[in-house]
Amino acid sequence: MQIKDLLKAMFQSFFVITTGVTMAMYLTCLLLYPDTVLTPGDIGGIFLVALLCDVSFLVFASRKELGKKQMAVRFCIHIPLVLAIVLGFAWKWDWVNIDKPLEVAVFVLLILGVYAIVLAVGYRQDKKTADRLNDSLKKKYHS
């Protein structure tokens, strides 16, 4: 993926990631710790984690178009990288107790859910762009 296109996608995905991380934290607190109160530091942490997850998309940077196999390899690198970033900071900031397997499992599922949402939003945006381009080509060459 060209760096220009990647940076544009990263800018757009930052807001989806931030929303997803916020929703995941809300659900984690609701399910596991309903008495939790988020502090301004936690809100800043959400932004930092979202930014770091967004920067991790640089794994997909390439000077030439990536093939399916190359994309699959980079996804295999990216998913554990995102999990490590989020779980590492969540553990450091006491958002998740690493000694409780159920809590970690719920947190990992929420992270993967946010990851899926970010991918789905990106796919939808790419599809809309492709459809617009195809419509323009049809008008130009079928008129």
C-alpha positions in Angstrom: 0.0 0.0 0.0 1.4 3.4 -0.9 2.3 5.5 2.1 -0.1 8.4 1.0 -3.0 6.0 0.9 -2.0 4.3 4.1 -1.8 7.6 6.0 -5.2 8.6 4.7 -6.6 5.3 5.9 -4.9 5.7 9.2 -6.4 9.1 9.7 -9.8 7.8 9.1 -9.3 4.7 11.2 -8.1 6.6 14.2 -11.6 7.8 15.0 -13.0 4.3 14.5 -10.3 2.9 16.8 -10.9 5.5 19.4 -14.6 4.9 19.4 -14.1 1.1 19.5 -11.6 1.3 22.3 -14.0 3.5 24.3 -16.8 1.0 23.7 -14.6 -1.9 24.6 -13.6 -0.2 27.9 -17.2 0.6 28.6 -18.3 -3.0 28.0 -15.4 -4.4 30.1 -16.3 -2.1 33.0 -20.0 -2.9 32.6 -19.4 -6.6 32.5 -16.6 -7.1 35.0 -16.3 -3.9 37.2 -19.6 -2.0 37.2 -18.3 0.4 40.0 -15.4 1.6 37.9 -15.1 5.3 37.2 -13.0 6.5 34.3 -10.5 9.4 35.0 -9.2 12.0 32.6 -6.0 9.9 32.6 -8.0 6.9 31.3 -9.4 9.1 28.5 -5.9 10.1 27.6 -4.9 6.5 27.7 -7.7 5.7 25.2 -6.3 8.3 22.8 -2.7 7.0 23.2 -3.7 3.3 22.7 -5.8 4.3 19.7 -2.9 6.3 18.2 -0.4 3.5 18.8 -2.8 0.9 17.2 -3.2 3.3 14.3 0.5 3.7 13.9 0.9 -0.1 13.8 -0.9 0.0 10.4 2.5 1.0 9.1 3.1 -2.7 8.9 1.2 -2.6 5.7 3.3 0.1 4.1 4.9 -0.9 0.9 6.3 0.8 -2.2 4.4 -1.7 -4.5 1.0 -3.3 -4.3 0.9 -6.2 -1.9 -0.2 -9.6 -3.0 -2.7 -11.8 -1.1 0.1 -13.8 0.5 2.0 -10.7 1.6 -1.2 -9.2 3.0 -1.9 -12.4 4.9 1.6 -12.4 6.4 1.3 -8.7 7.4 -2.1 -9.4 9.0 -0.5 -12.3 10.9 2.1 -9.7 12.2 -0.4 -6.9 12.8 -3.0 -8.7 14.9 -0.6 -9.9 17.6 1.1 -6.4 17.5 -2.3 -4.7 18.2 -3.1 -7.3 20.9 0.3 -6.7 22.5 -0.1 -2.9 22.4 -3.6 -2.9 23.9 -3.0 -5.6 26.5 0.4 -4.2 27.5 -1.0 -0.7 28.2 -4.2 -2.2 29.7 -2.1 -4.2 32.1 0.3 -1.3 32.9 -2.6 1.1 33.6 -4.7 -1.5 35.6 -7.4 -1.7 33.0 -7.2 -5.5 33.0 -6.0 -7.9 35.6 -3.6 -10.2 33.7 -4.0 -12.9 36.5 -7.6 -13.4 35.7 -8.0 -15.5 32.5 -11.7 -14.7 32.0 -11.0 -11.0 32.2 -8.1 -11.3 29.7 -10.3 -13.5 27.4 -13.1 -11.0 27.4 -10.6 -8.2 26.8 -9.0 -10.0 23.9 -12.4 -10.7 22.3 -13.3 -7.0 22.6 -10.0 -6.0 21.0 -10.6 -8.5 18.1 -14.2 -7.1 17.8 -12.8 -3.5 17.5 -10.2 -4.8 15.0 -13.0 -6.4 12.9 -15.1 -3.1 13.0 -12.1 -1.1 11.9 -11.5 -3.5 9.0 -15.2 -3.5 8.0 -15.3 0.3 8.0 -12.2 0.5 5.9 -13.6 -2.1 3.5 -16.8 -0.2 3.2 -15.0 3.0 2.4 -12.8 1.3 -0.2 -15.9 -0.3 -1.8 -17.7 3.1 -2.0 -14.6 4.5 -3.7 -14.4 1.6 -6.1 -18.1 1.9 -6.9 -17.7 5.6 -7.6 -14.7 5.0 -9.9 -16.6 2.2 -11.8 -19.6 4.4 -12.2 -17.4 7.2 -13.6 -15.8 4.7 -16.0 -19.1 3.4 -17.2 -20.4 6.9 -17.9 -17.3 7.8 -19.8 -17.0 4.7 -21.9 -20.6 3.6 -22.3 -22.0 7.0 -23.3 
